[in-house]
Amino acid sequence: MFQIGKTLVSEDLIQEEFTCNLSACKGECCVSGDAGAPLTAEEAKKLEEVYDQVKPFMRNEGIQAIEEQGKFVHSEFDQNELETTLVKGKECAYVRFSENGTALCSIESAYRAGKIDWKKPISCELYPVRVQQYSSFEAVNYDRWDICSDACTLGKELQQPVYKFTKDALIKRFGKDWYDELSLIAENYPAEK
């Protein structure tokens, strides 16, 4: 681990390689798991604001889940944390499926269609990076999940470390200066081993 400002960053962001391979995994990260995507309070408010523009891009099952549970829910693991609603405890309510069965984000679909100005929750953009808030710092870690094995294989082929794959999202979340410092650490990292 190393420190950048008030973050503790896992060396895995530099050492591990990753490039999402949607054609291989079909967006399984939006379908599997035991919880929805983590949301900030601001993002939960944003979901309230944009829902009517996102709804036309959603499946009936997702709309029904939101009508029953709400546009977001409190985590069953920590009532202080918010996350996207799930359909019957499975996929994210905001997921829709392409003709070939690939999971797509309805929020991002609305964004790409110019209906809203918000792409999707930052936790989704950052994946496979996860950020955990502590009282005096944030931990920035690489989340290993077997459903992403194809992404790890493609990342190795392309020689793309996690931090480069998630560059835009990391800049959005932490700022360009933070990312530039991470890049500098990464450039000098092999020499420091």
C-alpha positions in Angstrom: 0.0 0.0 0.0 1.0 3.6 -0.5 -0.5 6.9 0.4 -1.7 9.6 -1.9 -3.3 12.5 0.0 -6.0 11.0 2.3 -6.1 7.7 0.4 -4.3 4.4 0.9 -3.9 2.8 -2.4 -3.3 -0.9 -3.0 -0.2 -1.9 -5.0 -2.6 -4.2 -7.0 -3.8 -1.1 -9.0 -0.3 -1.0 -10.5 0.7 -4.7 -10.4 -2.5 -6.3 -11.7 -3.7 -6.1 -15.3 -7.3 -5.7 -16.4 -9.3 -4.7 -19.4 -13.1 -5.3 -19.4 -14.0 -8.0 -21.9 -17.8 -7.4 -22.3 -18.1 -9.8 -25.2 -16.8 -12.6 -23.0 -18.4 -11.9 -19.6 -21.7 -10.3 -21.0 -21.7 -7.8 -18.1 -21.9 -10.4 -15.4 -20.8 -7.9 -12.7 -24.2 -6.2 -13.1 -26.0 -9.5 -12.6 -24.1 -11.5 -10.0 -23.3 -10.7 -6.4 -25.3 -10.2 -3.2 -25.8 -6.4 -3.3 -26.5 -3.5 -5.7 -23.9 -1.0 -6.8 -22.7 1.3 -4.0 -24.1 4.8 -4.2 -23.2 8.1 -2.6 -25.9 10.2 -1.1 -25.5 12.6 -4.1 -26.0 9.7 -6.5 -29.1 8.5 -4.8 -30.5 12.0 -5.1 -29.5 12.0 -8.8 -31.3 8.7 -9.3 -34.5 10.4 -8.0 -34.0 13.3 -10.4 -33.2 11.2 -13.6 -35.5 8.2 -13.1 -38.2 9.4 -15.4 -35.6 9.8 -18.3 -34.0 6.4 -17.5 -37.2 4.4 -17.1 -37.9 4.1 -20.9 -34.6 2.3 -21.2 -35.4 -0.2 -18.4 -36.9 -3.7 -18.4 -40.3 -4.2 -16.8 -38.7 -6.4 -14.1 -36.4 -3.5 -13.1 -39.3 -1.0 -13.1 -41.4 -3.3 -10.9 -38.5 -3.8 -8.5 -38.1 0.0 -8.2 -41.8 0.5 -7.7 -41.8 -2.1 -4.9 -38.4 -1.2 -3.2 -37.5 2.4 -4.3 -35.0 3.8 -6.7 -32.2 2.8 -4.3 -32.1 0.9 -1.0 -30.1 0.8 2.2 -27.5 -1.9 2.3 -28.6 -4.9 4.3 -24.9 -5.1 5.5 -24.7 -1.5 6.7 -27.8 0.7 7.0 -25.7 3.8 6.4 -24.7 2.7 2.9 -26.9 3.1 -0.1 -27.0 0.9 -3.2 -29.0 0.3 -6.4 -32.1 -1.8 -6.1 -32.0 -5.5 -7.1 -34.5 -7.6 -9.1 -35.5 -10.5 -6.8 -32.1 -10.3 -5.0 -30.2 -10.8 -8.3 -29.3 -8.3 -11.0 -29.4 -4.6 -10.7 -32.8 -3.1 -11.4 -31.2 -0.7 -13.9 -29.8 -3.5 -16.0 -31.3 -4.3 -19.4 -30.2 -7.0 -21.8 -29.1 -6.8 -25.4 -30.3 -9.3 -28.0 -27.3 -11.5 -27.3 -27.9 -11.4 -23.5 -25.3 -8.8 -22.6 -26.2 -6.8 -19.5 -26.3 -3.1 -20.3 -26.8 -0.2 -17.9 -30.1 1.7 -18.5 -28.6 4.8 -16.8 -25.7 4.8 -19.2 -28.1 4.1 -22.1 -30.1 7.2 -21.2 -26.8 9.2 -20.9 -25.6 8.0 -24.3 -28.9 8.9 -25.8 -28.5 12.5 -24.5 -31.4 12.2 -22.1 -29.4 12.8 -18.9 -26.0 14.3 -18.0 -24.9 11.6 -15.6 -23.2 8.4 -17.0 -23.8 6.0 -14.0 -22.7 5.5 -10.4 -19.0 6.1 -9.9 -18.7 2.7 -8.2 -19.7 1.1 -11.6 -17.3 3.3 -13.6 -14.5 2.5 -11.2 -14.9 -1.3 -11.2 -12.8 -3.3 -10.5 -11.5 -0.6 -8.2 -13.5 -0.3 -4.9 -13.2 2.6 -2.5 -13.9 2.1 1.2 -14.4 5.1 3.4 -12.8 5.1 6.9 -12.9 7.9 9.4 -9.7 9.6 8.4 -8.8 8.1 5.0 -10.2 6.1 2.0 -8.8 2.7 1.0 -8.5 2.2 -2.8 -8.4 -1.5 -3.7 -8.6 -3.9 -6.6 -11.5 -6.2 -6.2 -10.7 -9.7 -7.5 -13.8 -11.6 -8.8 -13.6 -14.8 -10.7 -16.3 -13.6 -13.2 -13.7 -11.1 -14.4 -11.1 -13.8 -15.4 -11.5 -12.9 -19.1 -10.8 -9.2 -18.2 -7.6 -10.3 -16.4 -6.6 -12.3 -19.5 -7.3 -9.5 -21.9 -5.5 -7.0 -19.6 -2.4 -9.2 -19.6 -2.5 -9.5 -23.4 -2.8 -5.7 -23.7 -0.4 -5.1 -20.8 -2.8 -2.7 -19.2 -2.7 -2.2 -15.4 -5.9 -1.6 -13.5 -5.1 2.0 -12.9 -4.8 2.7 -16.6 -8.0 0.8 -17.4 -9.9 2.9 -14.8 -8.1 6.2 -15.6 -11.1 8.4 -16.4 -13.1 7.1 -13.5 -10.2 7.6 -11.1 -9.7 11.2 -12.3 -13.5 11.8 -12.0 -13.4 10.4 -8.4 -10.1 11.8 -7.1 -8.9 14.5 -9.5 -6.2 14.8 -12.1 -3.4 15.7 -9.6 -4.2 12.5 -7.6 -4.1 10.4 -10.8 -0.8 12.1 -11.9 0.7 11.2 -8.6 -0.5 7.6 -9.0 1.0 7.4 -12.5 4.3 8.7 -11.2 4.4 6.1 -8.5 3.6 3.4 -11.1 6.4 4.6 -13.4 8.9 4.3 -10.6 7.4 1.3 -8.9 9.4 -1.5 -10.6 12.7 0.3 -9.7 11.5 0.5 -6.0 10.9 -3.3 -5.7 
